[in-house]
Amino acid sequence: MQRKGNGIRRESQVKDQISVGIDMGGSLWATAVQDWETGKMSYYGLKNQDNQSKEVRAFELVSDLLQSGKRVDVFYEAGRYGYWPARKLIALGANVHILPINKLKVVMSGKTIKTDKLDAKFLGGLHPSDHIPTVYIPTLKEEGRRDAEREWDRIKTSIGRVNSQMIALIERTALPGFESHQTSIEWRKAISRWSKLPEWKECPELLLLRLPNLIAELELFEKELTDWKQIIQNFLERDEEAAQTTDNEDSTSATVRKLQQFKGVGDRLSRHLPWEIGDFRRFASGKQFAAFFGLTPCPYSSGTMRRDQGISKAGRKSLRKMAVECAWLWYRWQKNSHLVKKWEDRLEQKGRIRRTAIVALARQLMVALWRYVVKGETIEGAIINKPIEA
């Protein structure tokens, strides 16, 4: 296989196959079509035109290509449009490959040239046989579960942000203040106490007027969090009812119950992992599962030089953070498990050794949890507090 420009030329081209690369922009869907039988590449700059959106024009183009009877593979980068174009294209009969965003690089000398047309031609020059990383396309239900966890994180972050702003304001005054985050009720009680102190009159007037606004904002986020907890609980109960009334049990709800069994793995962790990841069975091995968190080592080897670059940090940061949090809880509540005993000496130390050890424990714990959920392999020494009822 030889690279020529942005396309890929093969000595033995595969017949009856077409590759379509789409660079999805806000006003332009740059589309390149590579026919592997003729070797011809065509380019289409699809914009909103004649009361037809660029999306509809792209789908019609793919539909026309499918009429030829050839296999059509569509490549595009993950980004602002998410997964709905993939689902639409799959429904038409195309094979869709979503590539991780900002992972493609064009090899060239001199200054880097970047245009939508070049990106589309690069994507169109890809072939299903190329070993390229792709993004898992979740179902609608799986994508909704991801949004549930991400909205939870957004609200919690907003509550923390408002609390930090209020603490920073109080530190500019002689008032006692707080060292940690508080609820809106506690803030109102505190302001009521502080207003009777002589230091209150020494505070900037407009600064004090900001506090009620921030408290009102905090109350709003607290209400949103309460409402969102109820929404998640309703969703969990609906999953349980569906699992009991149907023979084909939803694998995600079953995974939640399996993870909840272990001491130290609370409701939040046991829900977050399967809801964010989806079906654990889509991974071929525990190592692949751990790699999804970005917890695997990233070596660098060139000639006689060998060095470790740390973990790969691939995937979402929130998932990696959750895995490390799960490892700390496992270390605290599962002292007799084989995994904790293996790393206990290093975890009792301080500094870099301890940080490295907890990441290693997190990686091996994710592998063990995958093996338990998918293959039913027990985790040696683990305490189960909530056994699943037969």
SULCOR-V149187 format. One record per residue. N is the residue number from 1. RES is the residue in one letter. OMEGA is omega in degrees with one decimal (NA if undefined). D_CENTER is the distance of its C-alpha to the mean C-alpha in Angstrom with 2 decimals. Layout:
<<N | RES | OMEGA | D_CENTER> <N | RES | OMEGA | D_CENTER>>
This chain:
<<1 | M | -179.0 | 33.59> <2 | Q | 178.0 | 34.38> <3 | R | 178.1 | 32.47> <4 | K | -175.5 | 34.58> <5 | G | 179.1 | 33.23> <6 | N | -178.9 | 29.85> <7 | G | 178.5 | 30.78> <8 | I | 179.6 | 30.98> <9 | R | 178.5 | 34.48> <10 | R | 178.6 | 35.24> <11 | E | 177.2 | 38.71> <12 | S | -177.3 | 38.24> <13 | Q | -179.1 | 36.18> <14 | V | -179.6 | 34.75> <15 | K | 176.0 | 36.65> <16 | D | 176.8 | 35.58> <17 | Q | 178.9 | 32.07> <18 | I | 174.7 | 30.61> <19 | S | 178.8 | 27.49> <20 | V | 176.8 | 26.18> <21 | G | -178.6 | 24.03> <22 | I | 172.0 | 22.78> <23 | D | -170.6 | 21.77> <24 | M | 176.5 | 20.59> <25 | G | -177.8 | 21.93> <26 | G | -177.9 | 22.92> <27 | S | -176.4 | 26.55> <28 | L | 168.7 | 26.67> <29 | W | 178.7 | 25.11> <30 | A | -172.2 | 26.64> <31 | T | 176.5 | 27.20> <32 | A | -177.7 | 28.84> <33 | V | 178.7 | 30.35> <34 | Q | 175.2 | 31.48> <35 | D | -173.7 | 34.10> <36 | W | 178.1 | 34.35> <37 | E | -179.0 | 37.83> <38 | T | -177.3 | 39.48> <39 | G | -177.0 | 37.30> <40 | K | 174.0 | 37.19> <41 | M | 179.1 | 34.26> <42 | S | -178.9 | 34.38> <43 | Y | 178.8 | 32.56> <44 | Y | 174.7 | 31.98> <45 | G | -171.9 | 31.04> <46 | L | 176.3 | 29.92> <47 | K | 174.5 | 30.38> <48 | N | -173.1 | 31.29> <49 | Q | 176.1 | 34.87> <50 | D | 178.5 | 37.63> <51 | N | 175.1 | 35.68> <52 | Q | 179.6 | 32.94> <53 | S | 178.3 | 29.42> <54 | K | 179.1 | 27.86> <55 | E | 179.9 | 25.36> <56 | V | 179.4 | 28.34> <57 | R | 178.3 | 30.21> <58 | A | -179.9 | 27.40> <59 | F | 177.9 | 27.23> <60 | E | 177.9 | 31.04> <61 | L | 179.0 | 31.13> <62 | V | 178.7 | 28.93> <63 | S | 177.8 | 31.03> <64 | D | 178.9 | 34.18> <65 | L | 179.4 | 32.99> <66 | L | 179.3 | 32.34> <67 | Q | 179.9 | 35.94> <68 | S | -179.3 | 37.17> <69 | G | 179.8 | 36.17> <70 | K | 174.4 | 34.05> <71 | R | -178.9 | 30.52> <72 | V | 176.5 | 28.13> <73 | D | -178.7 | 24.78> <74 | V | 178.9 | 22.62> <75 | F | 170.7 | 20.28> <76 | Y | -178.4 | 18.14> <77 | E | 175.1 | 15.34> <78 | A | -178.5 | 12.00> <79 | G | -170.1 | 12.58> <80 | R | -175.0 | 14.25> <81 | Y | 174.3 | 15.43> <82 | G | -171.2 | 12.33> <83 | Y | -175.0 | 13.43> <84 | W | 175.1 | 16.81> <85 | P | 179.1 | 18.82> <86 | A | -179.7 | 17.72> <87 | R | 178.7 | 18.86> <88 | K | -179.1 | 22.04> <89 | L | 177.0 | 22.82> <90 | I | 178.1 | 22.36> <91 | A | 177.5 | 24.71> <92 | L | -179.8 | 27.18> <93 | G | -179.4 | 27.21> <94 | A | 172.3 | 25.30> <95 | N | -172.3 | 22.91> <96 | V | 177.5 | 19.65> <97 | H | 177.3 | 17.58> <98 | I | -177.6 | 14.51> <99 | L | 177.2 | 14.25> <100 | P | -175.3 | 11.57> <101 | I | 176.6 | 12.63> <102 | N | 178.5 | 15.43> <103 | K | -177.3 | 15.96> <104 | L | 177.0 | 19.33> <105 | K | 177.0 | 22.50> <106 | V | -179.1 | 26.03> <107 | V | 179.5 | 28.67> <108 | M | 177.8 | 31.64> <109 | S | 179.5 | 34.24> <110 | G | -178.3 | 35.01> <111 | K | 179.7 | 32.85> <112 | T | 177.1 | 29.49> <113 | I | -177.2 | 29.96> <114 | K | 173.3 | 27.09> <115 | T | 177.6 | 27.72> <116 | D | -179.3 | 25.99> <117 | K | 178.4 | 28.69> <118 | L | 178.7 | 28.12> <119 | D | 179.9 | 24.37> <120 | A | 179.4 | 25.24> <121 | K | 176.5 | 27.95> <122 | F | 178.8 | 25.76> <123 | L | 179.5 | 23.27> <124 | G | 178.8 | 26.34> <125 | G | 177.1 | 27.80> <126 | L | -177.6 | 25.11> <127 | H | 180.0 | 26.11> <128 | P | -179.0 | 24.45> <129 | S | 177.3 | 26.27> <130 | D | 179.7 | 24.57> <131 | H | -178.5 | 22.14> <132 | I | 178.2 | 19.19> <133 | P | 179.0 | 15.45> <134 | T | -179.5 | 13.86> <135 | V | 177.5 | 10.63> <136 | Y | 179.3 | 10.80> <137 | I | -177.1 | 12.16> <138 | P | 172.4 | 11.53> <139 | T | 178.7 | 14.59> <140 | L | -179.2 | 15.29> <141 | K | 178.5 | 15.25> <142 | E | 179.5 | 11.89> <143 | E | 177.2 | 10.40> <144 | G | 178.0 | 12.59> <145 | R | 176.9 | 11.43> <146 | R | -179.9 | 7.83> <147 | D | 178.2 | 9.97> <148 | A | -179.2 | 12.13> <149 | E | -177.2 | 9.94> <150 | R | 175.4 | 8.83> <151 | E | 175.1 | 12.55> <152 | W | -179.9 | 13.69> <153 | D | -179.8 | 12.10> <154 | R | -178.4 | 13.64> <155 | I | 179.2 | 16.95> <156 | K | 177.8 | 17.13> <157 | T | 179.7 | 16.56> <158 | S | 177.1 | 19.27> <159 | I | 177.9 | 21.59> <160 | G | -179.6 | 21.33> <161 | R | -178.7 | 21.98> <162 | V | 177.9 | 25.08> <163 | N | -180.0 | 26.37> <164 | S | 178.9 | 26.20> <165 | Q | -179.0 | 28.04> <166 | M | 177.8 | 30.73> <167 | I | 179.0 | 31.25> <168 | A | 178.3 | 31.67> <169 | L | -177.9 | 34.22> <170 | I | 179.6 | 36.21> <171 | E | 176.7 | 36.37> <172 | R | -178.8 | 38.29> <173 | T | 177.2 | 40.97> <174 | A | -179.9 | 43.30> <175 | L | -176.5 | 41.78> <176 | P | 177.5 | 40.59> <177 | G | 178.9 | 36.91> <178 | F | 175.4 | 34.06> <179 | E | -178.5 | 32.25> <180 | S | -178.3 | 29.18> <181 | H | -178.0 | 27.27> <182 | Q | 174.6 | 29.27> <183 | T | 178.6 | 29.13> <184 | S | 178.5 | 30.84> <185 | I | 179.0 | 33.82> <186 | E | 178.1 | 34.34> <187 | W | 179.7 | 34.20> <188 | R | 177.5 | 36.84> <189 | K | -179.1 | 39.02> <190 | A | -179.5 | 38.80> <191 | I | 177.1 | 39.82> <192 | S | 177.9 | 42.67> <193 | R | -175.4 | 43.88> <194 | W | -177.3 | 43.45> <195 | S | 179.6 | 45.38> <196 | K | -179.5 | 48.48> <197 | L | 177.7 | 48.32> <198 | P | 179.7 | 50.41> <199 | E | -178.0 | 47.37> <200 | W | -178.0 | 45.98> <201 | K | -180.0 | 48.72> <202 | E | -178.9 | 47.84> <203 | C | 175.0 | 44.30> <204 | P | -174.2 | 43.64> <205 | E | -177.7 | 44.19> <206 | L | 175.1 | 41.31> <207 | L | 179.6 | 38.91> <208 | L | 179.2 | 39.93> <209 | L | 177.9 | 39.44> <210 | R | -174.9 | 35.77> <211 | L | 178.0 | 35.14> <212 | P | 178.2 | 35.70> <213 | N | -179.6 | 33.25> <214 | L | 177.3 | 30.49> <215 | I | 177.8 | 31.40> <216 | A | 177.5 | 31.25> <217 | E | 178.4 | 27.76> <218 | L | 177.7 | 26.77> <219 | E | 179.1 | 28.42> <220 | L | 180.0 | 26.46> <221 | F | 177.7 | 23.06> <222 | E | 177.1 | 24.49> <223 | K | 177.8 | 25.63> <224 | E | -179.5 | 22.28> <225 | L | 177.5 | 20.70> <226 | T | 179.1 | 23.58> <227 | D | -177.6 | 23.27> <228 | W | 174.8 | 19.53> <229 | K | 179.9 | 20.30> <230 | Q | 177.7 | 22.94> <231 | I | 179.6 | 20.79> <232 | I | 179.1 | 18.36> <233 | Q | 177.3 | 21.53> <234 | N | 179.4 | 23.08> <235 | F | 178.2 | 20.16> <236 | L | 179.6 | 20.44> <237 | E | 177.8 | 24.21> <238 | R | 176.3 | 24.00> <239 | D | -179.6 | 21.94> <240 | E | 179.0 | 24.62> <241 | E | 179.0 | 27.41> <242 | A | 179.9 | 26.06> <243 | A | -178.2 | 25.78> <244 | Q | -176.1 | 29.36> <245 | T | -179.8 | 30.88> <246 | T | 178.5 | 29.49> <247 | D | -179.8 | 30.03> <248 | N | -177.3 | 26.65> <249 | E | 177.5 | 24.50> <250 | D | -174.8 | 20.85> <251 | S | -178.5 | 19.13> <252 | T | 178.5 | 16.23> <253 | S | 176.9 | 18.90> <254 | A | 178.8 | 20.85> <255 | T | 178.0 | 18.10> <256 | V | -178.9 | 17.84> <257 | R | 179.5 | 21.61> <258 | K | -179.0 | 21.73> <259 | L | -179.5 | 19.47> <260 | Q | -177.9 | 21.46> <261 | Q | -170.1 | 24.58> <262 | F | 175.4 | 24.06> <263 | K | -179.3 | 25.58> <264 | G | 177.8 | 23.19> <265 | V | -175.6 | 20.12> <266 | G | -177.7 | 20.32> <267 | D | -177.7 | 19.21> <268 | R | -179.3 | 16.14> <269 | L | -176.6 | 14.80> <270 | S | 177.9 | 16.04> <271 | R | -173.5 | 14.30> <272 | H | -175.3 | 10.88> <273 | L | -179.5 | 10.33> <274 | P | -179.7 | 11.56> <275 | W | 179.3 | 10.35> <276 | E | -174.7 | 6.59> <277 | I | -174.4 | 7.61> <278 | G | -176.8 | 10.70> <279 | D | 178.5 | 13.93> <280 | F | -174.1 | 14.41> <281 | R | 178.1 | 17.31> <282 | R | 175.8 | 15.55> <283 | F | -176.0 | 15.56> <284 | A | -177.7 | 19.10> <285 | S | 176.9 | 19.37> <286 | G | 178.7 | 18.19> <287 | K | 176.5 | 17.96> <288 | Q | 179.1 | 15.49> <289 | F | 178.7 | 13.40> <290 | A | 178.4 | 13.73> <291 | A | 179.2 | 13.03> <292 | F | 178.8 | 9.49> <293 | F | -176.1 | 9.04> <294 | G | -177.0 | 11.13> <295 | L | -176.8 | 14.05> <296 | T | 179.7 | 16.61> <297 | P | -179.1 | 19.59> <298 | C | -176.5 | 19.99> <299 | P | 174.8 | 23.78> <300 | Y | -176.9 | 25.91> <301 | S | 178.2 | 29.14> <302 | S | -177.8 | 31.81> <303 | G | 178.9 | 35.41> <304 | T | -177.4 | 36.54> <305 | M | 177.0 | 33.73> <306 | R | 174.6 | 31.08> <307 | R | -178.4 | 28.57> <308 | D | -180.0 | 25.25> <309 | Q | -177.4 | 22.49> <310 | G | 179.8 | 20.48> <311 | I | -174.0 | 17.06> <312 | S | -177.2 | 15.03> <313 | K | 174.6 | 12.01> <314 | A | 177.4 | 9.98> <315 | G | -175.5 | 6.22> <316 | R | 178.6 | 4.20> <317 | K | -178.7 | 7.42> <318 | S | 178.6 | 7.04> <319 | L | 179.6 | 6.60> <320 | R | 177.7 | 9.42> <321 | K | -180.0 | 11.30> <322 | M | 179.1 | 11.30> <323 | A | 178.8 | 12.64> <324 | V | 176.6 | 15.25> <325 | E | 177.1 | 16.19> <326 | C | 179.1 | 16.74> <327 | A | 178.5 | 18.88> <328 | W | 178.4 | 20.97> <329 | L | 177.3 | 21.65> <330 | W | 178.6 | 22.55> <331 | Y | -178.5 | 24.88> <332 | R | -171.0 | 26.50> <333 | W | -177.3 | 27.08> <334 | Q | -175.7 | 27.36> <335 | K | -175.1 | 30.00> <336 | N | -179.3 | 31.79> <337 | S | -178.0 | 28.97> <338 | H | -177.6 | 29.38> <339 | L | -179.1 | 26.09> <340 | V | 179.9 | 27.18> <341 | K | -178.9 | 30.70> <342 | K | -175.2 | 29.53> <343 | W | -172.6 | 27.90> <344 | E | -177.9 | 30.01> <345 | D | -178.5 | 32.44> <346 | R | -179.1 | 29.89> <347 | L | 178.2 | 27.92> <348 | E | 176.8 | 31.24> <349 | Q | -178.9 | 31.69> <350 | K | 174.1 | 30.44> <351 | G | -172.7 | 28.70> <352 | R | -179.4 | 26.79> <353 | I | -179.3 | 27.87> <354 | R | -180.0 | 26.27> <355 | R | 178.6 | 22.91> <356 | T | -178.2 | 22.94> <357 | A | -177.9 | 23.99> <358 | I | 176.2 | 21.27> <359 | V | 177.5 | 18.57> <360 | A | 176.7 | 20.70> <361 | L | 178.9 | 21.03> <362 | A | 179.7 | 17.30> <363 | R | -178.3 | 16.98> <364 | Q | 176.6 | 20.03> <365 | L | 177.9 | 19.08> <366 | M | 176.8 | 15.89> <367 | V | -179.1 | 18.29> <368 | A | 179.2 | 20.84> <369 | L | 177.6 | 18.70> <370 | W | -179.9 | 17.69> <371 | R | 179.0 | 21.42> <372 | Y | -176.7 | 22.44> <373 | V | -172.7 | 20.31> <374 | V | -174.2 | 20.93> <375 | K | 179.7 | 24.33> <376 | G | 180.0 | 25.75> <377 | E | -178.8 | 26.59> <378 | T | 176.4 | 27.48> <379 | I | -172.0 | 26.30> <380 | E | 176.3 | 29.57> <381 | G | -177.1 | 30.79> <382 | A | 178.8 | 27.95> <383 | I | 178.0 | 29.21> <384 | I | -178.5 | 28.39> <385 | N | -175.5 | 29.21> <386 | K | 179.4 | 28.24> <387 | P | 179.5 | 29.39> <388 | I | 179.6 | 28.53> <389 | E | -178.6 | 31.68> <390 | A | NA | 33.30>>
